[in-house]
Each structure stands twice: as structure tokens, then as C-alpha cells.
Amino acid sequence: MSNITAAITGVQGYLPDRVMTNKDFEKIIETSDEWITTRTGIKERRILEDGKATSDMGAQAVKKLLEKKNIDPSEIDLVICGTVTPDYPFPATANVISDKVGMKNAWSFDINAACSGFIYSLATGAQFIETGKYKKVIVVGADKMSSIIDYEDRATCVIFGDGGGAVLLEPNEDGFGVIDSVLQSDGEGRKYLIQPAGGSKQPASHETVDQRLHYVHQEGKAVFKFAVTNMANVSAEIMNRNNLTADDVDWLVPHQANLRIIDATANRMGLSSDKVMVNIQKYGNTTAGTLPLCLWDWESKLKKGDNLVLSAFGGGFTWGALYLKWAYNS
Ligand code: UT7
């Protein structure tokens, strides 16, 4: 086996300027700040302006990341973008981001794994580094959820927001970076969480628009139960597989869908709340964007050698956990 691991050597987030608060929702649907806060932990989220797309957020994040790292875009070998709100059915949003940033020598593709999009993309990107063939891989996780949310569906619309981020992966020979991942999926979950129309099964038509089938349809309670069980299971599994005790884990980096799901996962891992990254109150659920946004918000606190467990659950169903050793002090 190769001794090359894929280390995250930089991270950058992107958030739209416009803030939509729970109070703003009180003006358009029957809800309350109190309901949203107690059921989800969310106070506000960001909304991207009309005319801008997921690639704009991804491209901004990647541009800043490369500037920070003083790396020319032509040096990037591969770009992977986790998203369920691509700019177009095709070409891939990663292709568009590469073009906007000028990553002329990179090949690029998207990964559709909903809220697990960043973990899936990170695990995939890491493999390309581990083979020794690629030296600089960009992994983006970003979603413009406001483009597929039905703002008349009060149980669903309040949890989502727009945003995302990007990381740079580079080879490491000192044991830092991605150590292990556990990835799962179960397509039966489409019963509970789906964007029904716009694909080959139900292409866009007047009927699909009239029936509001281009929006996210979520059976919240059912998804909640699967999320709590599976996110906790997979996080415990990655700890067991790598002989990690709660003391060994410095940070849980959980998908931000619902504070109650995050708490259940942390409890199962035996972690105190000071080791859990939570920014759901500021950004809501940005789908593939949540994990890079957490890493970005906490970057200054992370120390070389910290053990991080990333964990997510989302549409598909898809879920997974990834164990990584942080590679730098910022
Ligand atoms: O990220 C990808 C995966 N997604 C998730 O992990 C989301 C998982 N699910 C959840 O987080 C929660 O199910 C939601 C936050 C989406 C909903 O919370 P819930 O506690 O499961 O609520 P519910 O849908 O079962 O509704 C409970 C009650 C209902 O009223 P009745 O029937 O008890 O009178 C709803 O009509 O709350 C009502 N309700 C609301 N009330 C005020 C639903 N949405 C709202 C709202 N404001 N926004």
C-alpha cells in the first residue's frame, strides 16, 4: 500500500450576503422563530441572489483559496464538486467552476450525494492523491438550495440555505490527511426525500410545474429517524475501526441539518459539546456546503495533528463518516 495520504492544506467558504431570518419567514408562512429554533436550532440562513448559480459560489471559494495558497489555477489537476443544485443538468458544475477560475489543466466532475456530497467528494478526491498520480485536487461542496425549495412548504423551507466551500488536497507522507471513510447508500430512501421532476423520469412540463414537482419533497419525520440512527452508527463505526476513543477525537464535523441530529451523533460518540462544530444557527442546512463551511469557520482553531470525524446523512439516502488528521496550523 502507498504511504501517501491526501491532506487538506487549505479551506475557503463562500456565503451570499443576503440574510433570511426566522422573523422573515414569519411574514411569508405560518411559523414562528420559537418553533424553528427549538425544532432545528436555526436562526437565520443565507440566500443567493437571482441570476447567480452554485458555480458562482464554488468559483468564489476556489479563487480565494488559491490566492490564499499562492497557487496558480493552472496547477490544479482535478476538481470535484458535490452538489444537488448544479447550474445545469449538464455540463457539470465542476466544469463551470474550472472555467470561471481558469483551471485549464484540470479535469472535473460532479458528485450527486445530497447532504453527503462533500464527504463522498472528499473520499473520492483523496483516492486520486493516494495513487500518487495527482498532486493538487480541489474538492467543492456547494448548493443553492433556494433554487429548489418550495417556500409554501413550511416544514421543509425553513431548514435550508445557500452556501458552500472548497478544500485543497495535496499528498502527505507523514500520516496527515484522510485516514479512513465509511460510505453508505440506500436508494429506497427516495420515498422520503426527493426532487421528483426535471430528470429523465419526469422531464419538465407544464404539469410538473403546476404540481410543484421541481421542489424538494421531504417527509421530515421519517428522514429524521433515519438520519439520527445512521449518522450516529457510521460515526461510531469509524471510531471503532480506527480504535479511537472519545478522548482521541478532537472535533466532530457534522452535517448541519438539525441540531437534534447533531446532538444525538455527538452523544453516541461520547463527545462533549465543546468538541462539536455547530454553525447551523447562522447558515441552516446548505446540503453539500455544510462541512466545508464548518472547516472554514473553525480553521483558526484547528491544530496540526487534530483528529477530526466528519459525518453526514442526506438524500438518496446517502450517509458516511470520514476520519482525517488535520495537517496544518493556520
Ligand atoms: O439534510 C438532509 C436530511 N434532512 C434532514 O435531516 C431533516 C430531518 N428532519 C427534520 O429535521 C425535522 O423533521 C423537520 C425540522 C424538517 C420538521 O420537524 P418535526 O419535528 O419532524 O416536525 P413535523 O414535520 O413532524 O411537524 C410537527 C408539527 C406539525 O403540526 P401538528 O400536525 O403536530 O399540528 C406541523 O404542521 O409542526 C408543524 N410544523 C410547523 N409549525 C410551525 C411543521 N413545520 C412548521 C413550521 N412552523 N415551520
Boltz pocket constraint, residues with backbone or C-beta under 6 A from the ligand:
constraints:
  - pocket:
      binder: B
      contacts: [[A, 30], [A, 31], [A, 32], [A, 35], [A, 36], [A, 39], [A, 40], [A, 115], [A, 154], [A, 155], [A, 156], [A, 158], [A, 159], [A, 219], [A, 220], [A, 221], [A, 222], [A, 223], [A, 224], [A, 227], [A, 256], [A, 257], [A, 258], [A, 261], [A, 285], [A, 287], [A, 313], [A, 314], [A, 315]]
      max_distance: 6.0
